[in-house]
C-alpha cells in the first residue's frame, strides 16, 4: 500500500475536515468505502494533503490548513428531521444552513421528529465526537410537559434510576415548574399536565421520553433548552440558527477537555444578529445525497463581510462630500 509516512491518522484528519465522526469513518473503512491513492484505506494509517482520498466514489478535498472551528445553535421545530436526506421529502435541519468553504456541518447528536429546541452543528468532527461521547458526560437539559398523576415517590424513582430495555437510566436533576420558554405556545400547567425541567448526561435514543413513559406517564411536549454550557435563550425563531460567539465556543470546548483557545470564524457577541440564518433564506444550491461528501460552494463569510465594508465605506464617503 502507498501509505503516507507523515501526516495525521486518517480518521482524525477526515473528522477534523468535517467528513464525519471518527467512529463513522472507522466503520466506512471497515466496509471498504474509503480508498487512499487507489488502495483500500486502513484504520490508523497516516495521510496528508497530497494523498488522494475517495469516499463512496467521491474525492475528498483535504485542507492544507485547519479550518476555523464553527458551531451553530439551531432552534429545531417539531416536524423537522436531523438527517441530510429524507426519502419522503420531509423538512430537514440541513436545508438552509450557511455554506462552508470545505467540509460539512455535523449534527451534535439528534433530536427526534417530535422534539424541538436546541441543536448544535459544527464543522469540527473531533469536537462533535467529544460532545456526544459518553466518557465526557456532557449534560443535556430539557423542558418536558407531562400528562399523568405525579407524586414525589415517582420523581425519586426517576432520579434514582429505572431499568430500561437497553440498561438502567436516570435523570440527574428533575425540577417541577417553569415552561417551555418561547416554545410553550401558551401551554401552562393544568390539573392533568405539568412542566418539568430534567437533566441527564446520556444521548441514548429517545431517552427522556422512555424514562417518563416507563412510569405510565405521557410526554405531550419536549424541548431541549441546553447542551453543556450552551443555552437556547430567547431572540431566535424556530427554524433559524445563529453562530456561537468566541466566549460560548471557548466554554463548549472547555467542557470536553480542549485546553487551547479555539481558532474561530465568529467575530464576537456583536455578530450574532448578522449571523442569523433566517427562515426563507436561499437554500444551499446543491443538496447532498445520502453519504455525499461534496462541500457546497459559494461566497465565504469573509468575502461577504469584505463586500459589506466596501459598501459602507462608499456610503460614508458620499455622505461626507454631500453626495
N, C-alpha and C positions, 0 to 999 in steps of 0.2 A: 504494500500500500504506500502511496505517495503522501506520507503524513508530515505535517509541518513539525520542525524541531523546536520552533519558538512560537509564542503566542499564548492564547488562553484556551482553556478547555472548551470544547465545542458547546456543551450545554450551557455553560456560563456566558459565553460570548453571544450566543443566539438569544438567550434570555435577556441579557442586557440590551440587545438591539431591539427587543420588543417582539421577537418572533413568537414566543410562547414561554410558559413557565419551564423551569428546569425539569420538573417531573414529566411534563408533556413531551419535551424534546427527547428525554431519555426513552419514553415509550415509542416515539416516532423512529428513533434509531433502531430499537429492537424490532420494529415492524418493517424495517428496510425502506423507510420513506425518505431518508436523508442520505445524500452522497456528497463526498468531498473529492474534488478533482477526478470525478468519474468513477470513484470506488465507493462501496458502502461505508458509511460512517461508523465509527466505533465510539462507545461511551468513554469519555475522558480524553480522547485524542485532542491535541492542540492544533488550533487553526489561527490564521491571521488574515488581514485584509486582502492578501494576494491569492488566497485559496478560493477555488470556485465551489460554492456550496449550493446545492439544489435540494429543495423540499417539495415533495409531491410534483416533481417535474418543473417547478418554477425556480429560477435562480434567485438567490437571496443576496441583497447588497449588504456587505459587511462594512460598517463605517470605519474610517481611518482614525476617527477620534470619538470619544464618548459624547453622545448627545446629552444635553442638559436634562435632568430629571424633571418631568412634568406630572402633575397629578390633578385630575379633575374631580370636583364634587358634583355629582349629577343627582337631581331630585327626580327619582323614578315615579311614574304614575302606575296605578293599578291597570293591568291590561298590557303593559309593556313586557317584553321578554329580554332577558340578559343573554343574548345569543347573537352571533353575526348574521345568521341566515335562518329563516323560518320557512319550511316547505309550504305552510298555509298562508304565507304572506302577511302575518301579523306584525304589528309595530314592534321594533327593537330599539334598545337604547343606543345602538351604534350608528343609527341612520343619519344623525346630524351633528356628530362630534367634529371639533376642529381638525383640520388636516395636519398630518405630521410629515416632516421632510423625509424621515426614514422611520422604519419600524411600524408598529401599530399599537393601538390602545388595547390594554389588557384589563379586564374587569377584575377587581379585587373581591373574590367571592361572588356569590349570586344572591339575588332576591327572586322568589317565585312570582308567578304572574299576578297573584292576588295580594302581594306585599308591595307597599310603596315606601318612599323615603330615600335616605342617604345611600348612594352607591359611589364608591371610589373607582376611578380608572386611571391607569398610569402607563407610561411608555417604558418603564423600568421593570424588566422581568424579575430581577432579584428582589426589588422592593415588594412587588406583588407576591412573590413566594413567601417572604418573611411575614407579611401581613396576614397571610392565610394559614401558615404552618402552625400546627398545634403547639409546638415547642415554644413559640413566642408568646402564647397566651394573651393575645390582643383582645380587649373587651369589645363587645357589641351591645348597644343599648337599644331597646325597642319600647315604643308605646303600644300597648295592646288593649283592645276593648273586648271584654269577656262577657259572655252570656251564660248565666247559671248561678246557682247558690254557692257562695264562697264564705268560708269561715277561717279563723286563724290556724286551725289544725291542718286544713288543706294547704294554706300558704306555707306552713312549716314543712310539709312533705315536699313541696316544690323546691324549697331551699335546701333541704337535707339530701334530696336525690330520689329519683324513681327509676325503675328498671324499664328500659325500652327494648324494642326488638334488636337494636344494634348496640346495646350496652347501657350502663347507668348514665344519667344526666341530671343536672340540676341548674337552678338559677342561682347565681352568686348573690344577687340582690333582687328583691321584688317589693315594690312600694306602691301602695294604693293611692289613687288620686291623680290629678293632672288631666291631661287630654292628649290628643294627637297634635297639638300646636296648630300651625296654619293648615294642617291637613284634616282636621277633625270635622270640617263641613257641618258644624253645628251639633255634632253628636255629643251628648252630655251623659253623665251618669244618670241612670234610672234605677228603679227597683230591680230590674232584671239585667241591666248592663252596667258594668263598671270598668273604668280605665285603670290600668296598672303600668308602671314602668319597670321593666325587667332587664337584668344584665347577665350575660354569660360570656364565656371565653372559648366557645367552640363554634365551628362553622358547619356542623353536620346538617344534612338536608332537612329543611322544614322543622328544625329542632324546637323552636319556640311553639309552633302550633302543636307538635306532637307531645311536648311536655304538658301543655294545658289540656289537650284533648284526652290525655291519659287519666285525667281526674273527672271525666264525664262532663267537661265544660266545652263551650264552643267559642272560637275566636271569630268575632264579627269584623274587626279592623286590626291591621298590623302594620306599623310604621317604624322603620329603622331611623333613629334620631341621632345616633353617634356611632363612630367606629374609631376605637382608640381615643386619641386626644381631639379628633375632629368631630364637631357637632354640626347638625343640619342648619340650625338657626333660621332666621327669617330673611326676607328680602330676595328670595329666589323662587321662581314659579315652577310648578310641576312641568316636567319635560324639558327643563333647561339645565345648564351646567355653568359652573364658574371654576376658574383655576385657583388652586391653593396659593397663598402668598408665601413669602420666604419663611416667616415665623411658623406658619402652620406646617409647611413641608419639613422644616427642621424638627418640629415636635413629633411629627409622624415617623421620621427616620430614627429619632432617638428612642422611640417606643419599641423599635425592633433591633436595636443594638448597633446602628450606624453611628460611629463616633465623629467622622469627619463632616464638616459643613457641606451641604449639597451644592452642586452646580445647577442652578435653576434658570428657567426661562422667564419666570414671573418677575415683575418689577417692584413688588411690594403691595401693601394694602391699598394704595391709591389706584391700583389697576383692576380691582375687582369688577367694577361696572363695565369697563371696556372689554373685559374678557368673558362677559356673559354670553352664552350661546343661546340665542333667542329661539323659541318655538316658531317655526315657519321660515327659518333661515335656509339658505341654499344648501341642499344636501350634498354629500360627497359625490363627485362626478362618476366614480366607478365603484359600485358596491361589491366588496369582495365576496366570492363564492365560498362555500364551506371549505375550510383548510387553505383558503387563498392567503398568500403572504405578501402580495404586491402592495407596496405603500401607495396611498393616494398622492397625487401630485397637486401642486397649487402653490400660491404665494405663502411664504412663511410669515409668522408674526413679525419678524424683524423687518421684512420688506414692507408690510402694511404700515408698521409704525413709522418707517422712514418716509413713506408717502404722506402720512398724516402730518408729520413735522414739516415737510416741504410746503404743504398746502397752508398750514397755519402761518409759516414764515412769510409766504407771499401775501396772505391776507393782512398781516401786521404791517408789511411794507407799504401796501396800497393805502391803508388807513392813515399811516404816518405822513404820507405825502399827499393826502387829501384826494385820493383817487377812489 
